[in-house]
């Protein structure tokens, strides 16, 4: 058929009923582009965000509690706060300040022009401290879609705790793997991808500037890469297995004007912390990336 892709009639009907945003869905099962949104050839609508600066929040009280619990083999992470209310540690605040001072040293044509943040306290604190240190008069746009992954019945449990207190869930997760496993009352990584796709559509609005700083969480940063770069499950899990996202690190995704494909210009960059003598902290959490 000369490489022509036939669209299901239902998809055609749906495509004709939605506003013309210049996007089309490329459905090619044999291609690594399956499920990736592409800009229709010849569509010349002015694009908005062309750079995403993805920042993991500074070290939090929860990060330290989780790492401590894992190290001593505890079943439960002792925090005493809702996940949404977990603040930065003193180190985390220093990291956020160093991030801001580095941003403030950048050229005006390079520095981010807008700031979006998860509503969780550790992310909001990071964003506000960084903007103050950078002396950038940018409002912090709070978006609940950028919140951390919800763990449902597994919340505050270590890997040891899940195996001891929720053995059936431990077995189900092992079978399904990290990407598709959804704990009762919680979210899978695939669920996070739906959130990210929704955020990306909003970043297409004409009032959104080119360079957007997004302060969020390690899992969200990885899922942004998964969606924007058109990764497969195995690609994402390989990135996860290679190492964790460090606190206050920067991952920059870019796309040339007029194109839809994103590429990672920088991933997990934390040199701005080390250059200022600020501790680089790594709190990996659950490293069981691949199903066994």
Secondary structure by P-SEA (a helix, b strand, c coil): ccccccccaaaaaaaaacccccccccccccccccccccccccccccccccccccccccccaaaaaaaaaaaacccccccccccccccccaaaaaaaaaaaaaaaaccccccccbbbbcccaaaaaaaaaaaaaacccbbbbbbcccccccccccccccaaaaaaccaaaaaaaaaaccccccccccccaaaaaaaaaaaaaaaaccccccbbbbbbcaaaaaaaaaaaacccaaaaaaaaaaccccccbbbbbbbcccccccccccccccaaaaaacbbbbbbccccccccc
